[in-house]
Amino acid sequence: MKMYGVNLVPVFMELRRLGLIESERRFGPWIGRGPDYYRDHGRADGYARVAPRTALRLRRQLQDLARRLPPGLRSEVEAISKRLERDATVATMLAR
């Protein structure tokens, strides 16, 4: 799964809006990275590549989270996951 840092921003912002993630520093560890991971990708103009294993972990985290939520929130998290998959498709095309 290919992904760029710019794709992290809408995911983080939506999770934060929904009250499912507290801060940028908690987002990195949630996807198996350090606490400054999100901020560091923002400094790279958003086009730093996200490691495939990190992108897959993010997708799995979203899927696991969606399964544990009530229907209303579940659908919002599933929409975030679908957008992430579309972003990954675009990133794959750009990498060609």
Disulfide bonds with the S-S distance in Angstrom:
none
